[in-house]
Amino acid sequence: MHLKDLGHLSVRPCNSTSTHLSAFLLTGVPGLEDFQIWISIPFSFMYLLAVIGNGLVMAVVAWDRNLHEPMYLFLAMLALNDVLLCTVTVPKMLIIFWQGPSPSTYPACLTQMFFVHALFLSESAVLLVMAFDRYVAICAPLHYATLLTGSLISKVGLALLARSVAVVTPGVLLIFRLHFCRSNVIHHTYCENMGIAKLACNSYALNSIYGLTAALLTTGLDFVLISLSYWLILRTVFQLPSKKARTKAFGTCGAHICVILIFYTLAFFSFFTHRFGNHVPRHVLILLANLYLLVPPTMNPIVYGVKTKEIRMRVLGLCNQPK
């Protein structure tokens, strides 16, 4: 056995069959290393849009007590989750794009993996809660005030947090059963379950099965319930007597559905191709894995914030205040 040194990284032999990893080396987008500086430009722009847009939504909802209602509180939850999701991955990604391969210590890599997957799950759950909120508001408006109370919103927030932690923690713990005796180089821009597991010398089938099962039973079920909610909403919209009301509802629901489809399509494509897409080019996999974490946070403030009249008016009011 030998010692591999990669800058700050080392893989030290522990015994004849396994090694102790002190760190991983994240290399960025394989095959596109010469273009990463250019790729960083749209990614930086999207990150700034996501942080500023979601920050404005959170500030407006927190500042205006008239917006302390379920719909706007859920929007603020989504905005907070979006900022965290971007910030967990994008700064490290940009460092790789600007400076080349970057080391990540073993604990830091597992911590990033935990937050990436936990925040993705909570994003999916918030979208589900928002779809339910719109369903009740449109299909059962008389029960809205009694169903969606402040107490329920607090419990929903805690439930979302608990679900994310409960589902992601076993996936992280399963990494500890793996032995690493070859490479510590991850051809990716951030640490995620399969990227780490595929470096193992022993079987990572259990990691793959758990990750896929957890995804299908959480985000997969979320997507089914969201689809059902919007189908019921659209069925009710079709029955509205006013053409103007129908057009407005279709415009709002259509934008929401587009964002949801982008979010889940990119996510599930990434999940499945990391496990079964052996013929998909690596750079395509990595770019999509980054886009499904960055595109929705960039679009959500526009679709859910700008298209919501109360949010839009208050943001414009903040921007137009005299200095």
LUMVO-987615 format. One record per atom (N, C-alpha, C): x, y, z. Coordinates in steps of 0.05 Angstrom, whole numbers, padded with zeros to 5 digits, always signed. Layout:
N
XYZ/...
//
This chain:
323
+00017-00024+00000/+00000+00000+00000/+00018+00025+00000/+00007+00047-00009/+00023+00072-00011/+00006+00095-00002/+00020+00118+00002/+00007+00142+00010/+00003+00160-00015/-00023+00168-00020/-00029+00186-00042/-00031+00214-00031/-00016+00233-00043/-00017+00261-00035/-00028+00277-00058/-00049+00292-00053/-00061+00310-00073/-00064+00337-00059/-00043+00353-00059/-00044+00379-00046/-00047+00375-00016/-00071+00382-00005/-00077+00380+00023/-00088+00352+00030/-00091+00335+00010/-00105+00310+00014/-00086+00287+00019/-00096+00268+00034/-00081+00244+00037/-00100+00220+00042/-00092+00197+00032/-00106+00173+00037/-00087+00154+00051/-00091+00149+00076/-00071+00135+00092/-00080+00106+00096/-00063+00086+00092/-00070+00058+00096/-00076+00053+00125/-00098+00039+00130/-00105+00030+00157/-00099+00000+00160/-00105-00015+00139/-00099-00044+00140/-00096-00053+00111/-00096-00078+00107/-00092-00089+00080/-00115-00086+00062/-00138-00079+00072/-00162-00078+00054/-00175-00051+00053/-00169-00033+00071/-00183-00007+00071/-00164+00015+00079/-00173+00039+00076/-00157+00063+00083/-00174+00083+00098/-00160+00101+00112/-00174+00123+00125/-00172+00148+00107/-00194+00159+00100/-00194+00184+00083/-00194+00208+00101/-00175+00226+00097/-00175+00251+00111/-00190+00272+00096/-00192+00268+00069/-00206+00288+00053/-00212+00277+00025/-00229+00292+00011/-00235+00286-00017/-00226+00310-00034/-00222+00305-00059/-00215+00326-00078/-00237+00329-00098/-00250+00352-00097/-00272+00358-00116/-00259+00372-00141/-00265+00360-00164/-00251+00370-00189/-00268+00387-00207/-00294+00388-00202/-00312+00405-00219/-00325+00388-00240/-00329+00400-00264/-00344+00386-00285/-00324+00372-00303/-00324+00345-00303/-00304+00330-00318/-00307+00335-00348/-00284+00340-00361/-00284+00344-00390/-00288+00373-00398/-00297+00390-00379/-00301+00418-00385/-00284+00436-00368/-00261+00426-00359/-00244+00442-00341/-00235+00468-00354/-00230+00468-00380/-00221+00492-00393/-00243+00513-00397/-00268+00505-00393/-00290+00523-00397/-00304+00531-00371/-00293+00521-00348/-00307+00526-00323/-00308+00555-00315/-00288+00571-00323/-00288+00599-00317/-00311+00613-00331/-00318+00604-00355/-00341+00615-00369/-00367+00605-00358/-00368+00579-00350/-00392+00568-00338/-00398+00583-00312/-00378+00592-00298/-00382+00606-00273/-00398+00632-00275/-00397+00644-00299/-00411+00670-00303/-00441+00667-00299/-00455+00649-00315/-00484+00647-00311/-00491+00635-00283/-00474+00618-00273/-00479+00606-00246/-00477+00628-00225/-00458+00646-00227/-00455+00668-00208/-00479+00686-00209/-00488+00692-00234/-00511+00710-00238/-00536+00697-00226/-00540+00672-00231/-00564+00658-00220/-00563+00657-00190/-00539+00653-00178/-00537+00653-00149/-00544+00680-00137/-00534+00701-00149/-00540+00728-00139/-00570+00734-00141/-00582+00726-00164/-00611+00729-00167/-00626+00714-00146/-00618+00690-00141/-00631+00673-00121/-00630+00685-00093/-00606+00694-00085/-00602+00705-00058/-00617+00731-00055/-00615+00749-00075/-00628+00775-00073/-00658+00772-00075/-00668+00756-00094/-00697+00752-00097/-00710+00739-00073/-00698+00718-00063/-00709+00704-00040/-00705+00721-00015/-00683+00736-00013/-00679+00753+00010/-00701+00775+00011/-00709+00786-00012/-00730+00806-00013/-00757+00794-00004/-00762+00770-00014/-00788+00757-00006/-00788+00753+00025/-00767+00743+00036/-00766+00739+00065/-00769+00766+00080/-00755+00787+00071/-00755+00813+00084/-00783+00825+00083/-00796+00823+00061/-00823+00835+00058/-00843+00820+00076/-00842+00794+00076/-00861+00778+00093/-00856+00784+00123/-00830+00785+00130/-00824+00790+00158/-00831+00819+00167/-00828+00838+00148/-00832+00866+00155/-00862+00873+00156/-00878+00862+00139/-00907+00870+00138/-00924+00849+00152/-00935+00858+00175/-00952+00839+00191/-00977+00831+00176/-00986+00846+00156/-01009+00838+00140/-01004+00813+00124/-00978+00807+00120/-00971+00784+00104/-00965+00759+00122/-00971+00762+00147/-00967+00739+00165/-00991+00720+00163/-00995+00710+00139/-01017+00691+00133/-01004+00667+00121/-01019+00644+00121/-01007+00619+00112/-00993+00620+00085/-01006+00631+00065/-00994+00631+00038/-00967+00645+00038/-00965+00668+00051/-00940+00684+00050/-00919+00672+00069/-00928+00660+00091/-00909+00647+00109/-00896+00623+00095/-00912+00608+00079/-00901+00586+00064/-00881+00596+00042/-00888+00619+00030/-00869+00631+00011/-00843+00638+00024/-00844+00649+00049/-00820+00656+00064/-00804+00631+00070/-00818+00609+00078/-00804+00583+00083/-00789+00574+00058/-00803+00576+00035/-00791+00567+00010/-00767+00584+00004/-00769+00611+00008/-00747+00629+00002/-00723+00623+00020/-00728+00618+00046/-00706+00612+00064/-00692+00586+00056/-00708+00566+00049/-00697+00540+00040/-00680+00544+00015/-00690+00560-00003/-00676+00565-00029/-00648+00578-00024/-00647+00598-00006/-00622+00611-00001/-00602+00592+00012/-00612+00575+00030/-00594+00556+00043/-00584+00535+00023/-00603+00525+00006/-00596+00505-00014/-00574+00515-00033/-00577+00539-00042/-00557+00551-00060/-00530+00555-00046/-00531+00565-00021/-00507+00572-00007/-00491+00548+00002/-00504+00525+00005/-00490+00501+00013/-00472+00491-00010/-00480+00497-00035/-00466+00485-00058/-00451+00506-00075/-00463+00529-00081/-00453+00547-00102/-00426+00559-00095/-00421+00570-00070/-00395+00583-00065/-00372+00563-00069/-00375+00539-00060/-00353+00519-00064/-00350+00513-00094/-00372+00511-00108/-00372+00506-00137/-00357+00528-00151/-00362+00553-00144/-00349+00576-00157/-00318+00576-00152/-00311+00568-00127/-00282+00566-00121/-00268+00546-00139/-00282+00523-00144/-00271+00503-00162/-00269+00514-00191/-00290+00528-00199/-00290+00539-00226/-00268+00560-00230/-00262+00575-00209/-00243+00597-00211/-00214+00588-00206/-00211+00569-00187/-00184+00562-00178/-00175+00534-00184/-00193+00518-00195/-00187+00490-00201/-00195+00471-00178/-00188+00446-00180/-00196+00426-00160/-00192+00435-00131/-00211+00430-00114/-00211+00440-00087/-00215+00418-00067/-00198+00417-00046/-00201+00396-00025/-00225+00401-00007/-00236+00379+00003/-00258+00381+00023/-00253+00359+00043/-00250+00366+00069/-00244+00346+00089/-00267+00326+00091/-00261+00303+00101/-00281+00281+00103/-00305+00291+00119/-00302+00303+00143/-00326+00312+00157/-00341+00334+00142/-00326+00353+00129/-00339+00374+00114/-00355+00363+00090/-00344+00343+00077/-00357+00331+00054/-00384+00317+00063/-00383+00302+00085/-00407+00289+00095/-00427+00310+00105/-00417+00331+00116/-00436+00353+00125/-00450+00366+00102/-00434+00371+00080/-00446+00383+00057/-00467+00363+00044/-00459+00338+00043/-00478+00318+00033/-00504+00318+00048/-00502+00319+00075/-00526+00319+00092/-00544+00342+00085/-00532+00367+00084/-00549+00390+00080/-00560+00392+00051/-00544+00383+00032/-00554+00383+00004/-00580+00366+00002/-00579+00341+00013/-00602+00324+00010/-00625+00332+00029/-00618+00341+00053/-00639+00349+00072/-00654+00374+00062/-00639+00393+00051/-00652+00418+00040/-00668+00412+00015/-00658+00393-00001/-00674+00385-00025/-00700+00373-00016/-00700+00355+00004/-00724+00343+00014/-00743+00364+00025/-00733+00383+00040/-00750+00403+00052/-00762+00422+00031/-00746+00426+00009/-00757+00442-00014/-00781+00428-00026/-00778+00402-00030/-00800+00387-00041/-00825+00387-00023/-00820+00385+00003/-00842+00385+00023/-00856+00412+00024/-00840+00434+00022/-00853+00461+00022/-00870+00465-00003/-00861+00455-00026/-00877+00456-00050/-00903+00441-00047/-00902+00418-00033/-00926+00403-00028/-00945+00418-00010/-00935+00430+00011/-00952+00445+00030/-00964+00469+00015/-00949+00482-00002/-00959+00505-00017/-00981+00496-00037/-00978+00473-00048/-00999+00462-00066/-01024+00457-00051/-01021+00446-00026/-01045+00441-00009/-01058+00467-00001/-01042+00487+00005/-01052+00513+00012/-01069+00525-00010/-01059+00523-00035/-01075+00533-00058/-01100+00516-00063/-01097+00490-00058/-01121+00472-00062/-01143+00481-00043/-01136+00485-00017/-01157+00492+00002/-01168+00520-00004/-01151+00539-00012/-01159+00566-00018/-01179+00567-00042/-01174+00550-00062/-01191+00550-00086/-01214+00531-00085/-01209+00507-00074/-01229+00486-00075/-01247+00485-00050/-01236+00495-00028/-01252+00495-00003/-01247+00521+00012/-01253+00544+00001/-01247+00570+00013/-01260+00575+00040/-01284+00563+00044/-01298+00568+00069/-01284+00555+00093/-01267+00535+00087/-01253+00520+00109/-01224+00530+00112/-01216+00550+00096/-01188+00558+00096/-01178+00568+00123/-01194+00586+00135/-01185+00598+00160/-01184+00578+00183/-01202+00558+00182/-01203+00539+00204/-01182+00517+00200/-01175+00510+00175/-01155+00489+00170/-01127+00499+00174/-01120+00522+00161/-01093+00532+00161/-01089+00554+00182/-01085+00544+00207/-01082+00562+00230/-01052+00566+00235/-01046+00586+00252/-01018+00591+00259/-01005+00567+00273/-01021+00553+00289/-01011+00529+00303/-01003+00507+00282/-01020+00504+00262/-01015+00484+00241/-00990+00491+00226/-00986+00516+00219/-00962+00524+00204/-00937+00518+00220/-00937+00524+00246/-00914+00517+00263/-00908+00487+00263/-00929+00472+00266/-00926+00442+00266/-00916+00432+00239/-00925+00445+00217/-00916+00437+00190/-00886+00442+00188/-00878+00466+00197/-00849+00473+00195/-00832+00453+00210/-00840+00445+00234/-00825+00425+00250/-00826+00398+00237/-00849+00391+00225/-00851+00365+00212/-00833+00363+00187/-00830+00386+00172/-00813+00386+00149/-00784+00382+00158/-00776+00395+00179/-00749+00393+00190/-00744+00364+00199/-00763+00353+00214/-00759+00326+00224/-00758+00305+00202/-00774+00308+00181/-00774+00289+00159/-00747+00290+00145/-00737+00313+00139/-00711+00316+00126/-00689+00302+00141/-00687+00308+00167/-00667+00296+00184/-00669+00266+00186/-00694+00256+00190/-00699+00228+00193/-00693+00212+00168/-00697+00224+00145/-00693+00209+00119/-00663+00210+00111/-00650+00233+00115/-00623+00237+00105/-00602+00224+00123/-00607+00225+00150/-00587+00215+00169/-00578+00186+00163/-00596+00167+00159/-00587+00140+00152/-00569+00138+00128/-00575+00155+00107/-00559+00155+00083/-00530+00164+00089/-00527+00183+00107/-00500+00192+00115/-00486+00171+00131/-00501+00158+00150/-00489+00137+00167/-00480+00113+00150/-00494+00108+00128/-00486+00085+00111/-00459+00090+00097/-00451+00115+00095/-00425+00121+00083/-00403+00110+00101/-00407+00110+00128/-00387+00101+00146/-00380+00071+00144/-00398+00056+00131/-00393+00027+00128/-00375+00022+00104/-00370+00042+00088/-00354+00039+00063/-00324+00041+00069/-00309+00025+00053/-00280+00026+00055/-00269+00039+00030/-00250+00057+00033/-00238+00071+00010/-00209+00064+00007/-00202+00051-00015/-00174+00041-00018/-00162+00049-00045/-00177+00064-00061/-00167+00071-00087/-00163+00101-00089/-00183+00115-00098/-00180+00144-00102/-00198+00160-00083/-00189+00185-00078/-00206+00203-00062/-00215+00227-00079/-00214+00223-00106/-00221+00245-00124/-00251+00242-00133/-00267+00262-00127/-00295+00262-00135/-00298+00281-00159/-00306+00270-00181/-00310+00287-00205/-00337+00300-00204/-00339+00320-00187/-00364+00334-00182/-00357+00361-00170/-00377+00378-00167/-00373+00405-00155/-00382+00406-00126/-00395+00385-00116/-00403+00383-00088/-00404+00354-00080/-00405+00349-00054/-00407+00322-00043/-00436+00313-00042/-00441+00290-00055/-00468+00278-00054/-00465+00248-00051/-00487+00235-00044/-00487+00207-00036/-00472+00189-00055/-00481+00188-00080/-00470+00169-00099/-00442+00176-00108/-00436+00202-00109/-00409+00211-00116/-00388+00200-00096/-00395+00200-00070/-00377+00189-00050/-00377+00159-00050/-00401+00147-00051/-00404+00118-00050/-00389+00103-00072/-00389+00115-00096/-00376+00102-00119/-00346+00100-00116/-00334+00114-00097/-00305+00112-00092/-00298+00088-00075/-00318+00075-00063/-00313+00053-00044/-00303+00028-00058/-00287+00012-00043/-00277-00013-00053/-00297-00036-00048/-00312-00034-00026/-00333-00054-00021/-00359-00045-00034/-00379-00062-00033/-00404-00057-00046/-00419-00033-00035/-00429-00015-00052/-00445+00007-00044/-00474+00004-00052/-00482-00021-00058/-00509-00027-00067/-00530-00017-00046/-00524-00022-00020/-00543-00013+00001/-00546+00017+00001/-00525+00032-00003/-00526+00061-00005/-00544+00069-00028/-00540+00056-00051/-00555+00063-00075/-00585+00057-00072/-00590+00033-00060/-00618+00025-00056/-00632+00043-00037/-00619+00049-00014/-00631+00067+00005/-00637+00094-00006/-00617+00105-00020/-00620+00132-00032/-00643+00133-00051/-00645+00113-00069/-00667+00113-00089/-00694+00109-00076/-00695+00090-00056/-00720+00085-00042/-00730+00109-00027/-00711+00122-00013/-00718+00146+00002/-00728+00168-00016/-00715+00171-00039/-00724+00192-00058/-00752+00186-00069/-00757+00161-00076/-00783+00154-00087/-00806+00157-00066/-00800+00150-00041/-00820+00151-00020/-00824+00179-00008/-00806+00197-00014/-00809+00224-00004/-00816+00243-00027/-00795+00250-00043/-00800+00268-00065/-00818+00257-00086/-00817+00231-00090/-00835+00218-00110/-00864+00220-00101/-00869+00214-00075/-00896+00217-00064/-00905+00246-00064/-00886+00264-00057/-00893+00293-00058/-00902+00301-00086/-00888+00291-00106/-00895+00299-00134/-00923+00288-00141/-00929+00264-00133/-00956+00252-00139/-00977+00269-00125/-00973+00276-00100/-00993+00292-00085/-00996+00320-00096/-00973+00332-00104/-00974+00359-00116/-00990+00358-00142/-00985+00337-00158/-00999+00334-00184/-01029+00331-00179/-01036+00315-00158/-01065+00311-00152/-01077+00338-00143/-01063+00353-00127/-01073+00379-00117/-01079+00398-00141/-01059+00400-00159/-01063+00418-00182/-01084+00408-00202/-01087+00382-00204/-01109+00371-00220/-01136+00379-00209/-01139+00377-00183/-01164+00385-00170/-01168+00415-00172/-01147+00430-00170/-01148+00459-00172/-01158+00467-00200/-01145+00455-00221/-01152+00461-00248/-01181+00452-00255/-01190+00430-00243/-01217+00422-00247/-01237+00442-00236/-01230+00453-00213/-01247+00474-00201/-01246+00500-00218/-01222+00507-00228/-01219+00531-00244/-01236+00529-00269/-01237+00506-00281/-01253+00502-00306/-01283+00509-00301/-01291+00506-00276/-01320+00511-00269/-01326+00539-00261/-01305+00557-00261/-01310+00585-00254/-01326+00598-00276/-01346+00614-00268/-01364+00627-00288/-01350+00649-00304/-01331+00663-00292/-01318+00686-00304/-01294+00677-00321/-01294+00686-00346/-01271+00679-00363/-01245+00693-00353/-01248+00717-00343/-01225+00732-00333/-01213+00717-00309/-01230+00707-00291/-01221+00692-00268/-01207+00667-00276/-01218+00653-00296/-01205+00629-00306/-01178+00634-00318/-01176+00655-00334/-01150+00663-00347/-01129+00669-00326/-01137+00684-00305/-01118+00692-00284/-01109+00667-00269/-01128+00649-00262/-01121+00625-00247/-01103+00607-00264/-01109+00605-00290/-01092+00588-00307/-01064+00599-00309/-01062+00626-00311/-01035+00639-00313/-01019+00633-00288/-01031+00635-00265/-01017+00630-00239/-01009+00601-00237/-01029+00583-00241/-01024+00554-00238/-01005+00544-00259/-01006+00555-00283/-00988+00546-00304/-00959+00552-00297/-00954+00576-00286/-00927+00583-00279/-00917+00565-00256/-00935+00560-00236/-00927+00542-00214/-00920+00514-00224/-00937+00504-00242/-00933+00477-00253/-00907+00475-00268/-00900+00496-00283/-00875+00496-00299/-00851+00493-00280/-00851+00509-00259/-00829+00509-00239/-00827+00481-00226/-00850+00470-00219/-00850+00444-00205/-00840+00422-00224/-00848+00423-00249/-00839+00403-00269/-00809+00405-00273/-00798+00430-00275/-00769+00433-00278/-00755+00421-00254/-00764+00428-00230/-00752+00419-00206/-00751+00388-00204/-00773+00375-00209/-00774+00346-00206/-00762+00332-00230/-00765+00342-00254/-00753+00329-00277/-00723+00328-00275/-00710+00351-00269/-00681+00352-00266/-00672+00334-00243/-00687+00335-00221/-00679+00319-00197/-00680+00289-00203/-00702+00280-00213/-00705+00251-00218/-00687+00241-00240/-00682+00258-00260/-00663+00250-00281/-00636+00247-00269/-00628+00265-00251/-00602+00263-00237/-00601+00238-00220/-00622+00233-00204/-00623+00209-00187/-00619+00183-00203/-00634+00180-00224/-00634+00155-00239/-00608+00152-00255/-00599+00173-00268/-00575+00170-00285/-00550+00166-00268/-00549+00175-00243/-00526+00170-00226/-00524+00140-00219/-00547+00127-00221/-00548+00098-00214/-00548+00080-00238/-00562+00088-00259/-00566+00071-00282/-00556+00082-00309/-00549+00108-00309/-00542+00121-00334/-00512+00119-00340/-00502+00094-00344/-00474+00091-00349/-00465+00103-00376/-00483+00107-00394/-00476+00117-00421/-00480+00147-00424/-00490+00160-00402/-00494+00189-00403/-00467+00203-00397/-00459+00222-00414/-00433+00235-00410/-00432+00247-00382/-00408+00245-00369/-00405+00254-00342/-00410+00284-00339/-00402+00300-00359/-00406+00329-00356/-00436+00336-00356/-00451+00320-00371/-00480+00325-00371/-00492+00319-00343/-00484+00297-00331/-00493+00289-00305/-00487+00311-00284/-00463+00321-00285/-00454+00340-00264/-00468+00367-00269/-00471+00376-00294/-00485+00401-00299/-00514+00400-00290/-00527+00378-00296/-00555+00374-00288/-00558+00373-00258/-00538+00360-00245/-00539+00358-00215/-00536+00386-00203/-00522+00404-00216/-00520+00431-00206/-00545+00448-00213/-00555+00443-00237/-00578+00459-00245/-00603+00453-00229/-00607+00428-00221/-00632+00422-00206/-00631+00434-00177/-00607+00442-00168/-00605+00455-00142/-00605+00486-00145/-00600+00496-00170/-00597+00525-00173/-00620+00538-00189/-00631+00524-00209/-00652+00536-00225/-00677+00542-00209/-00688+00522-00194/-00713+00529-00178/-00709+00552-00159/-00687+00553-00143/-00684+00577-00125/-00683+00603-00140/-00673+00603-00165/-00672+00627-00181/-00700+00635-00191/-00716+00615-00199/-00742+00620-00211/-00764+00624-00190/-00761+00612-00167/-00783+00613-00147/-00791+00641-00139/-00771+00659-00133/-00779+00687-00126/-00795+00701-00148/-00788+00694-00173/-00802+00707-00196/-00830+00695-00199/-00832+00669-00198/-00858+00656-00203/-00877+00659-00179/-00866+00654-00155/-00883+00655-00132/-00885+00683-00119/-00863+00698-00122/-00862+00725-00110/-00873+00747-00128/-00861+00750-00152/-00869+00772-00169/-00897+00768-00179/-00906+00744-00183/-00933+00739-00193/-00954+00740-00171/-00945+00743-00146/-00963+00747-00123/-00965+00777-00119/-00989+00788-00123/-00993+00817-00124/-00983+00830-00098/-00990+00819-00075/-00984+00832-00050/-00953+00834-00046/-00939+00812-00053/-00910+00812-00051/-00898+00833-00071/-00908+00832-00095/-00897+00850-00116/-00901+00880-00108/-00924+00887-00098/-00930+00915-00091/-00912+00924-00068/-00907+00906-00049/-00891+00914-00026/-00861+00916-00033/-00852+00899-00051/-00824+00900-00060/-00820+00927-00075/-00839+00933-00093/-00837+00958-00108/-00838+00982-00089/-00855+00980-00068/-00856+01001-00048/-00830+01005-00033/-00816+00983-00027/-00790+00985-00014/-00769+00998-00033/-00770+00991-00059/-00751+01002-00078/-00756+01031-00084/-00781+01040-00081/-00788+01068-00088/-00789+01087-00064/-00781+01076-00040/-00781+01094-00017/-00761+01116-00020/-00768+01141-00013/-00749+01163-00015/-00725+01159+00003/-00702+01167-00007/-00677+01164+00008/-00674+01186+00028/
//
